[in-house]
């Protein structure tokens, strides 16, 4: 039995961490399957994941090969059974779309040939530039149902609880991604008609006539007016089309789930994966959340999963991963956990030309941060490379292979197509085994958070369908894109984490905003913000909340209509803006409680008339305010409307003035440390530390004014991390604290990875610790202190044995 409860994955009553490795059986000779499974198991993974490519298994309509009778490597049943024989769970990803660098994104050629009506057109009737299709077109759904009937006949008898080890099914892949990246909103005649019906269900007729000055009933008129919208309604169409697409994607996911259940796949979670990271950053990732959150929150039994492609985790981008995990959690249903369905691993050499060269810390750091934030399942993508065979049916596309990457595939994977291990494999293995050593505890732990949350507004990321000829839409979206992330993440988010704040996220668009639950809110804000959210924020402050706004004070709603609810409540007027240019170098001067700081150059600033409020930042030349502190009702707000520097101390003081104090801090002057903590209901904890820089750091960790680890300083090597136990028990042995991390536990021994020149492990136990040349033991104050005689940089392995 598999349950999704309390943000946990519970299998047969036991919460579990799932570590998958993506292994494409169809890209490997069958004789190589066991070798790759062995190498996957050696990492500590307890599951295998794979796409199931429709293109390969049904190249000719009605002619399926899922048992390997045409090609041995297509024996899906045999591969799943082999994984089970190796004691591994299986996670199946049957599409219909799978991407995975496959031709047609994994859709058979005959689908396009038989159903040309499902191939979308975009703005102004232009042909789609990607191989996307109309998901809900009857012809495509009929073909997809037939595909699901075939593949679920293999999967259903192999489900966990029915004699097999299949624990989850992913529905399609990156739904909506192709239309987003190409700005082609799938405007087939079927989609436009369905959109018109949705509009009729959503709006009263008079409102609809005001929004759209054309006949929605006339098929020819509406298709022309929607594909080539007029300026008078382009902004309205932007939002309505976005809302409709969320609904459309949810219906598509529900349809695929109904097919799976129809053919016997029940009582396992159905996963929806979210796309959007790219170029080593997460700025656009919330677009995927915006597109798909209705798909995975529409009913119990769905789970969302991230696609994490951030390369190295560094001081430049570590806040991206922390924020996007928080944003996912913000829109989840109460029981839904965080998972990652494509978790980048390997060396980054995606082009097979040595253009990528990730540090060995890349997968390790991202694994540690995700687990610390409550992630319950990670699928390492791609764990092993493989080969793309030539199709029997020639396509005349230059290589006739199933993929466009050539003969070899997965150049960057920790295990090469030929089965060789690359330099990233050992460090990734170390991370997985460390997490799995305490997997039963981590599977139920939650991050301990301070009294501040980061605001998430899904509509700020509903920007994927923009009519390129609309000046009004371009102006609105340019402002939102400038302010929704970028500075808000780069300056405010990074400063908060470097100051030691552990924070979650709140969907302030759809969920209540209660000062009792969220004492302080950090908000990246644009000039455009809906009236509902502005009213909610104003009420939040009046009722005692603390708001830290970075960006701009909103003056319009999301469709460009004047709306000044928030600024009116706070007594703030917007006077204009100033921009950096070739003859203008605007400078910001700190004032009030922020004074004493050097003048800062700014790229842009929104100028405020502060009214009765205290000015904390102002422009050097004009004296116009660009930072104010305001009080209204029982609450307080601090607005920073200039592109300011990453002044960690400034943001710490601002948050403290609003009522949020960081609970877990360090004293290293060079910063560059990420720290957080997790806890379970028994009070067992882990302190998670990442040194994002390439040099060693010595520091003390302090929690609520008390130094941890007996007051001892910690030394964290460059580009290293640690998960340090505090009050963690294994039977009658309790680790009060340790500067080393646990790597394995048995009945009479606990093994550790050392991290210090001299590590200390404080035990509370009545059992006798077996003497060893590797450590000394001292009884003191009811605890047994084990002091390592090894320097971590010489030998980082230590096993402490206990007498029965």
C-alpha positions in Angstrom: 0.0 0.0 0.0 1.3 3.4 -1.0 0.0 6.5 0.7 0.7 10.2 0.3 0.0 11.7 3.7 1.5 14.3 6.0 3.9 15.3 3.2 5.4 11.8 3.2 5.6 8.8 0.9 4.4 5.9 3.0 4.9 2.4 1.7 3.3 -0.4 3.7 2.9 1.9 6.7 6.6 3.0 6.6 7.6 6.5 5.5 10.4 6.3 3.0 12.9 8.3 1.0 13.0 7.2 -2.6 16.3 7.7 -4.5 15.8 6.8 -8.2 18.3 6.6 -11.0 16.9 7.1 -14.6 18.0 4.2 -16.7 16.7 4.0 -20.2 16.4 0.2 -20.9 15.6 0.9 -24.6 18.9 2.6 -25.1 21.0 -0.3 -23.8 21.6 -3.8 -25.1 19.7 -6.2 -22.9 23.0 -7.8 -22.0 24.1 -4.6 -20.3 21.0 -4.1 -18.1 22.4 -5.9 -15.1 25.7 -4.1 -15.2 24.0 -0.7 -15.1 21.6 -1.8 -12.4 24.6 -2.9 -10.3 26.2 0.5 -10.7 23.0 2.2 -9.8 22.6 0.1 -6.7 26.2 0.9 -5.7 25.2 4.5 -5.4 22.7 3.6 -2.7 19.6 4.2 -4.9 16.6 2.1 -4.0 14.6 2.7 -7.2 14.9 2.8 -11.0 13.0 5.2 -13.2 12.6 5.1 -16.9 10.6 6.7 -19.7 8.6 4.3 -21.8 8.8 5.7 -25.4 5.7 5.3 -27.5 7.7 6.0 -30.6 9.7 2.8 -30.0 7.0 0.5 -28.8 4.4 1.3 -31.5 6.2 2.6 -34.5 3.4 1.3 -36.7 -0.2 1.9 -35.5 -1.5 -1.2 -33.8 1.9 -3.0 -33.9 3.2 -3.0 -30.3 6.4 -4.5 -29.0 6.6 -4.3 -25.2 8.1 -7.8 -24.8 11.2 -7.5 -27.0 10.0 -9.7 -29.9 11.3 -7.2 -32.4 14.2 -5.8 -30.4 15.4 -7.4 -27.1 15.9 -4.0 -25.5 12.2 -3.2 -25.8 11.2 -5.8 -23.3 9.7 -3.5 -20.7 8.2 -6.3 -18.7 11.6 -8.0 -18.5 13.3 -4.8 -17.4 10.8 -4.1 -14.7 11.1 -7.7 -13.5 14.9 -7.5 -13.4 14.7 -4.3 -11.3 12.4 -6.2 -8.9 14.8 -9.1 -8.8 17.5 -6.7 -7.7 15.3 -5.4 -4.8 14.5 -2.0 -6.5 11.3 0.0 -6.7 10.3 1.1 -10.2 8.9 4.4 -11.3 7.4 4.4 -14.8 7.1 7.4 -17.1 5.0 6.4 -20.1 4.2 9.7 -21.7 2.6 10.0 -24.2 5.1 12.8 -24.5 8.5 12.0 -23.0 10.9 14.5 -24.6 14.3 12.8 -23.6 15.8 14.1 -26.8 13.6 11.7 -28.7 12.3 12.4 -32.2 8.8 13.9 -32.1 9.3 14.2 -28.3 8.5 10.4 -28.2 5.3 10.5 -30.2 5.1 8.0 -33.2 5.2 9.5 -36.6 1.9 7.9 -37.6 0.1 10.0 -35.0 1.0 13.2 -36.8 0.2 11.7 -40.2 -3.1 10.3 -39.2 -4.3 13.3 -37.2 -3.0 16.5 -38.8 -5.8 18.4 -37.2 -4.1 18.1 -33.8 -1.0 20.0 -34.9 -1.3 23.5 -33.5 -1.1 26.9 -35.1 0.0 29.9 -33.0 -0.3 33.6 -33.1 -1.5 35.0 -36.5 -1.9 31.4 -37.7 1.8 30.7 -37.8 2.9 27.1 -37.8 4.1 25.7 -34.5 7.9 25.6 -34.2 7.9 22.6 -31.8 6.4 19.1 -32.1 3.5 19.9 -29.7 0.0 18.7 -30.2 -3.5 19.6 -29.1 -3.6 17.4 -25.9 -7.4 17.2 -25.8 -8.1 16.6 -29.5 -10.3 13.5 -29.8 -8.0 11.9 -32.4 -4.9 12.3 -30.2 -6.8 11.1 -27.1 -8.0 8.0 -28.8 -4.5 7.1 -29.9 -3.1 7.9 -26.4 -5.8 5.7 -24.8 -4.7 2.8 -27.0 -1.1 3.4 -26.0 -2.1 3.4 -22.3 -4.1 0.2 -22.8 -0.9 -1.5 -24.1 1.6 -0.1 -21.6 -0.6 -0.4 -18.5 -1.2 -4.1 -19.3 2.5 -4.5 -18.5 2.5 -2.1 -15.5 -0.7 -3.1 -13.7 0.4 -6.7 -12.7 3.7 -5.3 -11.5 2.3 -2.6 -9.1 3.5 -2.6 -5.6 0.9 -4.5 -3.6 0.1 -6.8 -6.5 3.3 -8.7 -6.5 5.5 -6.1 -8.2 7.5 -3.0 -7.2 6.1 -0.2 -9.4 5.4 2.6 -6.9 4.4 5.5 -9.2 3.3 6.6 -12.7 4.1 9.9 -14.3 1.4 11.3 -16.5 2.9 12.7 -19.7 6.0 14.9 -19.4 6.5 18.6 -18.9 2.9 19.4 -19.9 2.7 22.8 -21.6 6.4 23.3 -21.9 6.6 23.2 -25.7 3.9 25.7 -26.2 5.5 28.0 -23.6 9.0 28.0 -24.9 7.8 28.6 -28.4 5.1 31.1 -27.4 2.6 29.0 -29.4 -0.6 28.6 -27.5 -1.9 25.5 -29.4 -4.6 27.5 -31.2 -6.2 24.7 -33.3 -9.8 25.1 -34.2 -10.7 22.6 -31.4 -8.7 24.6 -28.8 -10.2 27.9 -29.8 -13.8 26.5 -29.7 -13.1 24.9 -26.3 -11.6 28.3 -25.0 -14.8 30.0 -26.2 -16.9 27.5 -24.2 -14.7 28.1 -21.1 -15.1 31.8 -21.4 -18.9 31.4 -21.5 -18.8 29.3 -18.3 -16.4 31.7 -16.6 -18.0 35.1 -17.3 -21.4 36.6 -17.4 -22.5 37.4 -20.9 -22.3 41.2 -20.4 -18.9 41.1 -18.9 -17.7 38.8 -21.7 -19.0 41.2 -24.3 -17.1 44.1 -22.6 -13.9 42.0 -22.5 -14.1 40.7 -26.1 -15.6 43.0 -28.7 -16.3 40.3 -31.3 -18.6 37.3 -31.7 -17.3 34.3 -29.8 -20.1 32.2 -31.3 -18.9 32.7 -34.9 -16.1 30.1 -35.5 -14.4 32.1 -38.2 -14.6 35.4 -36.4 -13.3 34.0 -33.1 -10.4 32.1 -34.5 -9.1 35.2 -36.3 -9.7 37.5 -33.3 -8.0 35.1 -30.9 -5.0 34.2 -33.1 -4.5 37.9 -33.9 -6.0 39.9 -31.0 -6.6 43.6 -31.0 -4.8 45.9 -28.6 -8.0 46.7 -26.8 -8.3 43.2 -25.4 -4.8 41.7 -25.7 -4.1 42.0 -22.0 -7.4 40.4 -21.1 -6.7 37.6 -23.5 -3.2 37.1 -22.0 -4.8 36.3 -18.6 -7.9 34.4 -19.8 -5.8 32.2 -22.0 -3.4 31.5 -19.2 -6.3 30.6 -16.8 -7.9 28.4 -19.5 -4.6 26.6 -20.2 -4.3 25.7 -16.5 -7.7 24.2 -16.7 -7.0 22.5 -20.0 -3.8 20.9 -18.6 -5.6 19.7 -15.5 -8.3 18.0 -17.7 -5.6 16.4 -19.8 -3.8 15.0 -16.7 -7.1 13.7 -15.3 -7.9 12.1 -18.7 -4.6 10.2 -18.7 -5.1 9.2 -15.1 -8.6 7.9 -16.0 -7.0 5.8 -18.8 -4.4 4.4 -16.4 -7.0 3.5 -13.9 -9.3 2.0 -16.6 -6.6 -0.4 -17.4 -5.8 -1.5 -13.9 -3.3 1.0 -12.5 -4.7 2.1 -9.2 -3.6 2.8 -5.6 -0.3 4.3 -6.7 0.5 8.1 -6.9 0.3 9.8 -10.2 3.1 12.3 -10.8 3.1 15.6 -12.8 6.6 17.0 -13.5 7.3 20.7 -13.6 9.7 22.3 -16.0 11.3 25.7 -16.1 14.9 25.8 -14.8 17.5 26.7 -17.4 20.9 28.3 -17.9 21.9 27.4 -14.4 19.0 29.5 -12.9 15.5 29.1 -11.6 14.0 32.5 -12.6 11.5 30.9 -15.1 10.8 27.7 -13.1 7.7 29.1 -11.5 6.2 29.4 -15.0 5.9 25.6 -14.9 4.3 25.8 -11.4 1.8 28.4 -12.7 0.9 26.2 -15.7 0.5 23.0 -13.8 -0.5 23.5 -10.2 -4.2 22.9 -11.1 -3.2 19.6 -12.7 -1.7 18.2 -9.5 -3.9 19.9 -6.9 -7.3 18.9 -8.5 -7.7 15.7 -6.5 -5.9 13.4 -4.0 -3.5 10.9 -5.5 -1.4 13.4 -7.5 2.1 14.4 -6.7 4.2 17.2 -8.3 7.8 16.8 -9.1 10.5 19.3 -10.1 12.9 19.3 -13.0 16.1 20.7 -11.4 18.8 21.9 -13.9 20.9 24.4 -12.1 24.4 23.1 -12.7 26.8 24.0 -9.8 25.1 25.3 -6.7 27.0 28.4 -5.8 26.6 31.8 -4.0 25.1 33.0 -7.3 22.2 30.6 -7.5 21.7 28.7 -4.3 18.7 30.8 -3.4 17.0 29.7 -6.6 16.7 26.1 -5.5 15.6 27.1 -2.1 12.9 29.4 -3.4 11.5 27.1 -6.1 11.2 24.3 -3.5 9.3 26.7 -1.3 7.0 27.9 -4.2 6.1 24.3 -5.0 5.2 23.6 -1.4 3.2 26.9 -1.3 0.6 25.6 -3.8 0.5 22.0 -2.6 -2.4 20.3 -0.9 -1.7 19.6 2.8 -0.6 16.1 2.3 1.5 16.5 -0.9 5.3 16.2 -0.5 8.1 17.7 -2.5 9.7 15.4 -5.1 12.1 15.8 -8.0 11.5 13.8 -11.1 14.5 15.1 -13.1 17.3 15.9 -10.8 20.4 16.9 -12.8 23.5 14.8 -12.1 26.7 14.2 -14.0 29.3 16.6 -15.3 27.2 19.0 -17.5 28.8 17.8 -20.8 25.5 17.8 -22.6 27.0 18.7 -26.0 29.7 16.0 -25.9 32.3 18.8 -26.5 33.6 19.4 -23.0 31.7 22.7 -22.8 30.3 21.7 -19.4 32.4 20.9 -16.4 30.4 20.8 -13.1 32.1 20.6 -9.8 31.8 17.3 -7.9 29.7 19.2 -5.3 26.9 19.9 -7.8 24.6 16.9 -7.2 25.7 16.6 -3.6 24.7 20.1 -2.7 21.4 20.1 -4.5 20.5 16.7 -2.9 21.3 18.0 0.6 19.3 21.2 0.2 16.3 19.4 -1.3 16.3 16.8 1.5 16.6 19.5 4.1 13.5 21.2 2.7 11.5 18.0 2.9 12.0 16.4 -0.5 10.9 12.7 -0.3 11.9 11.4 -3.8 14.7 12.3 -6.1 15.2 10.8 -9.6 18.7 11.4 -10.8 18.5 12.2 -14.5 20.3 10.9 -16.3 22.0 8.2 -14.2 23.4 6.3 -17.2 23.9 7.0 -20.8 23.0 4.7 -23.7 22.6 4.4 -27.5 20.0 5.4 -30.0 19.2 2.6 -32.4 18.2 3.2 -36.0 14.5 2.8 -36.7 13.3 0.2 -39.2 11.1 2.7 -40.8 13.4 5.2 -42.5 12.5 8.9 -41.9 15.0 10.5 -44.2 16.0 13.0 -41.5 19.7 12.4 -41.8 20.3 9.6 -39.3 17.0 7.6 -38.9 17.7 7.1 -35.2 15.1 7.4 -32.4 16.9 10.5 -31.1 18.5 13.6 -32.5 21.6 13.3 -30.3 23.3 10.8 -32.6 24.3 7.3 -31.8 25.5 7.9 -28.2 23.2 9.5 -25.7 23.7 10.8 -22.1 27.2 12.0 -22.5 27.1 13.9 -19.2 25.7 11.0 -17.1 27.7 9.7 -14.1 27.7 6.3 -16.0 28.7 6.7 -19.6 26.9 5.0 -22.5 29.7 2.4 -22.4 29.3 1.9 -18.6 32.3 3.8 -17.4 32.1 5.9 -14.2 32.9 9.6 -14.5 34.4 11.8 -11.9 31.0 12.9 -10.5 29.9 9.4 -9.5 31.8 9.0 -6.2 30.6 12.3 -4.6 27.0 11.7 -5.8 27.2 8.2 -4.3 28.5 9.7 -1.0 25.5 12.0 -0.8 22.9 9.3 -1.5 24.4 6.9 1.0 24.6 9.6 3.7 20.9 10.4 3.2 19.9 6.8 3.1 21.8 6.0 6.3 19.2 8.1 8.2 16.5 7.7 5.6 13.8 6.6 8.1 14.3 9.8 10.0 14.7 12.1 7.1 11.5 10.7 5.5 9.4 12.3 8.2 11.4 15.3 9.1 10.4 18.9 8.3 12.4 22.0 8.0 12.4 24.3 11.1 11.4 27.8 9.9 11.7 31.2 11.2 8.9 33.8 11.4 9.1 34.9 7.8 7.8 33.5 4.5 8.5 34.4 0.9 5.5 35.4 -1.2 4.5 33.4 -4.3 2.0 34.8 -6.8 1.3 32.3 -9.6 -0.1 34.9 -11.9 3.2 36.7 -11.9 4.5 33.7 -13.9 1.5 33.3 -16.2 3.4 35.1 -18.9 3.9 32.3 -21.5 1.2 33.3 -24.0 2.0 36.8 -25.2 0.8 38.3 -28.4 4.1 39.6 -29.8 2.5 42.6 -31.6 0.8 44.0 -28.5 2.6 47.0 -27.0 0.4 47.0 -23.9 1.1 43.3 -23.2 4.8 43.8 -23.8 4.9 46.7 -21.3 3.0 44.8 -18.6 5.1 41.7 -18.9 8.4 43.5 -19.1 7.7 45.1 -15.8 6.5 41.9 -14.1 9.5 39.9 -15.4 11.9 42.6 -14.2 10.4 42.5 -10.7 9.0 39.0 -10.0 12.4 37.4 -9.5 15.8 38.9 -10.4 16.3 41.5 -7.8 13.8 40.0 -5.4 15.7 36.7 -5.5 19.2 38.0 -6.1 19.1 40.7 -3.4 16.3 40.0 -0.9 16.2 36.2 -1.1 19.9 35.7 -1.1 20.4 38.2 1.8 17.7 36.4 3.8 19.5 33.0 3.4 22.9 34.5 4.1 21.6 36.1 7.2 20.5 32.7 8.4 16.8 32.9 7.8 15.0 29.6 7.2 11.8 30.4 5.4 9.0 28.8 3.6 6.7 30.3 1.0 3.0 31.4 0.9 0.7 31.4 -2.1 -0.7 34.8 -1.3 -3.0 34.7 -4.4 -5.1 31.7 -3.5 -4.5 31.0 0.2 -5.2 33.0 3.4 -2.6 35.5 4.6 -2.8 35.3 8.4 -0.3 37.3 10.6 -0.6 34.5 13.2 0.7 31.9 10.7 3.0 34.2 8.8 4.2 37.0 11.1 6.5 38.5 8.4 6.1 38.3 4.6 8.9 39.0 2.0 7.4 40.2 -1.3 9.1 40.8 -4.7 6.6 43.1 -6.2 6.0 44.7 -9.6 4.0 47.8 -10.7 1.1 45.5 -11.5 -0.7 43.5 -8.8 -4.3 42.4 -8.7 -6.9 44.3 -6.6 -7.6 41.1 -4.6 -4.0 40.7 -3.6 -3.5 44.4 -2.8 -6.5 44.3 -0.5 -5.3 41.1 1.1 -1.8 42.6 1.8 -3.4 45.8 3.2 -5.6 43.8 5.5 -2.6 41.7 6.5 -0.6 44.7 7.7 -3.6 46.3 9.4 -4.2 43.0 11.3 -0.6 42.9 12.6 1.6 41.5 9.8 5.0 42.7 8.8 5.6 43.2 5.0 9.0 43.6 3.4 8.4 44.7 -0.2 11.3 44.8 -2.7 10.7 46.1 -6.2 7.9 48.5 -6.9 4.8 49.7 -5.1 1.9 48.4 -7.3 -0.2 51.0 -9.1 -2.2 48.9 -11.6 -4.0 45.6 -11.6 -2.7 42.7 -13.7 -4.5 44.0 -16.9 -3.1 47.5 -16.6 -6.1 49.2 -15.0 -5.2 51.8 -12.2 -5.3 50.1 -8.8 -3.6 51.7 -5.8 -5.2 50.0 -2.8 -2.0 49.0 -1.1 -0.2 52.4 -1.5 -3.4 54.3 -0.4 -3.7 52.3 2.8 0.0 53.1 3.7 -0.2 56.7 2.7 2.4 56.4 -0.1 2.3 58.1 -3.5 4.4 57.1 -6.5 6.1 60.1 -8.1 7.8 58.3 -11.0 11.0 56.4 -11.8 14.6 57.0 -12.5 16.8 54.7 -14.7 20.5 54.4 -15.2 21.6 55.6 -18.6 24.8 56.8 -20.4 24.4 60.2 -18.8 22.6 59.3 -15.6 24.1 57.4 -12.7 21.5 57.6 -10.0 22.7 57.0 -6.4 20.9 56.0 -3.3 21.6 57.4 0.2 20.6 55.5 3.4 18.7 57.4 6.0 16.8 56.9 9.3 17.6 53.6 11.0 19.5 52.5 7.8 21.9 55.4 7.9 25.6 55.0 8.1 25.9 53.0 4.9 27.9 54.1 1.9 26.0 55.6 -1.0 24.9 52.9 -3.5 24.6 53.2 -7.3 21.3 51.9 -8.6 20.2 50.7 -12.0 16.6 51.9 -11.4 14.4 53.2 -8.6 10.7 54.0 -8.1 10.4 57.4 -6.5 8.0 57.7 -3.6 6.3 60.6 -1.8 6.5 59.1 1.7 3.9 61.1 3.5 3.9 60.5 7.2 6.2 57.5 6.9 9.9 57.3 7.8 12.4 57.5 4.9 15.2 54.9 5.0 16.5 55.3 1.4 16.4 58.3 -0.8 18.0 59.5 -4.1 21.1 61.6 -3.8 20.2 64.2 -6.4 16.6 64.9 -5.7 16.0 63.6 -2.2 13.0 61.6 -3.4 12.4 58.6 -1.2 13.0 55.0 -2.6 12.8 53.2 0.7 10.2 53.8 3.5 9.0 52.3 6.7 5.2 52.6 7.3 2.9 51.7 10.1 -0.9 51.1 9.8 -3.2 49.4 12.1 -1.3 46.8 14.2 1.3 46.1 11.5 4.3 47.6 9.7 5.7 47.6 6.2 9.1 48.3 4.8 9.3 49.1 1.1 12.6 49.1 -0.8 11.9 50.4 -4.3 15.5 50.9 -5.6 17.7 48.2 -7.1 19.9 48.0 -4.0 23.0 46.0 -3.2 23.0 42.6 -1.4 23.4 44.2 2.0 22.8 41.3 4.3 22.9 43.4 7.4 20.3 45.8 6.0 17.8 43.0 5.2 18.5 41.4 8.6 17.7 44.7 10.4 14.6 45.2 8.3 13.2 41.8 9.1 14.0 42.1 12.7 12.2 45.5 12.8 9.2 43.7 11.3 9.4 40.9 13.9 11.4 38.1 12.4 14.7 37.0 13.9 17.0 34.4 12.4 17.2 31.4 14.7 20.3 29.6 13.3 23.3 31.8 12.6 27.1 31.6 12.2 29.9 34.0 12.8 32.0 33.7 9.7 32.7 37.1 8.2 32.9 35.9 4.6 29.3 34.5 4.6 28.9 32.0 1.8 27.4 29.4 4.2 23.9 27.9 3.8 22.4 26.6 7.0 19.1 25.1 8.0 17.7 22.4 10.3 15.2 19.6 10.3 13.2 17.9 13.0 10.8 15.1 13.6 8.0 14.6 16.1 10.4 12.9 18.5 12.6 16.0 18.6 15.5 14.4 16.7 17.3 16.9 14.5 19.9 17.4 11.8 21.8 20.6 11.2 22.5 21.0 7.5 25.5 23.1 6.4 26.8 23.9 2.9 30.0 25.8 2.3 29.3 27.3 -1.1 32.8 28.7 -1.5 36.0 27.0 -2.5 37.9 27.8 0.6 37.8 26.4 4.1 35.8 28.2 6.8 36.0 28.0 10.6 32.9 29.3 12.5 30.5 28.8 15.3 26.9 27.8 14.8 24.5 29.6 17.2 20.9 28.8 17.7 18.7 31.4 19.5 21.8 32.8 21.2 23.3 29.4 22.3 26.4 28.0 20.6 25.9 24.5 19.3 28.2 21.5 19.5 29.3 22.3 22.9 30.6 25.7 21.8 33.2 24.1 19.6 34.1 25.8 16.3 33.3 24.0 13.1 35.6 23.8 10.1 33.9 23.3 6.8 36.1 22.5 3.8 35.6 24.4 0.6 32.7 23.1 -1.5 31.7 20.6 1.1 28.5 20.0 3.1 27.5 18.1 6.2 24.3 16.9 7.9 25.1 16.9 11.6 23.0 14.9 14.1 21.6 16.5 17.2 19.6 14.3 19.6 19.3 11.5 17.1 18.7 8.0 18.6 19.2 4.5 17.3 17.8 2.1 19.8 19.5 2.6 23.1 22.2 4.8 21.6 21.5 8.6 21.4 23.8 11.0 19.6 23.5 14.2 21.6 25.5 15.9 18.9 28.3 15.2 16.4 30.6 17.2 14.2 30.7 14.1 11.9 27.8 12.9 9.7 26.3 9.4 9.9 27.1 7.0 7.0 25.7 3.7 8.3 24.1 2.2 11.3 24.1 -1.5 12.5 23.3 -3.2 15.8 26.7 -2.8 17.3 28.3 0.1 15.4 27.7 3.5 13.9 29.9 4.7 11.0 30.6 8.4 10.4 32.2 10.6 7.8 34.5 13.0 9.6 34.5 16.7 8.7 36.9 18.3 11.2 40.6 18.2 12.1 39.4 16.6 15.3 35.8 15.5 15.4 33.7 15.0 18.5 30.7 12.7 18.9 28.7 13.0 22.1 26.8 9.8 23.0 24.1 9.3 25.6 24.0 5.5 26.2 24.5 2.9 28.9 26.4 0.7 26.5 30.2 0.5 26.6 32.0 1.9 23.7 34.6 -0.5 22.4 38.2 1.0 22.6 39.9 1.8 19.3 43.2 3.3 18.2 41.1 5.6 16.0 39.5 7.6 18.9 39.5 8.3 22.6 36.5 8.1 24.9 35.8 10.4 27.8 32.8 10.1 30.3 31.7 13.5 31.3 28.4 14.8 32.7 26.5 11.7 31.9 27.7 11.6 28.3 30.4 9.7 26.5 32.6 11.9 24.3 34.3 10.1 21.4 37.2 12.2 20.1 38.6 11.2 16.7 42.3 10.8 16.3 42.0 11.2 12.6 42.1 14.4 10.6 39.2 14.5 8.2 41.4 15.5 5.2 43.6 12.5 5.7 41.1 9.8 6.6 37.4 10.7 6.9 36.0 7.3 7.9 35.4 6.4 11.6 33.5 3.5 13.0 32.4 3.5 16.6 31.6 0.1 18.0 29.5 -0.7 21.1 29.7 -3.8 23.3 26.4 -5.8 23.5 
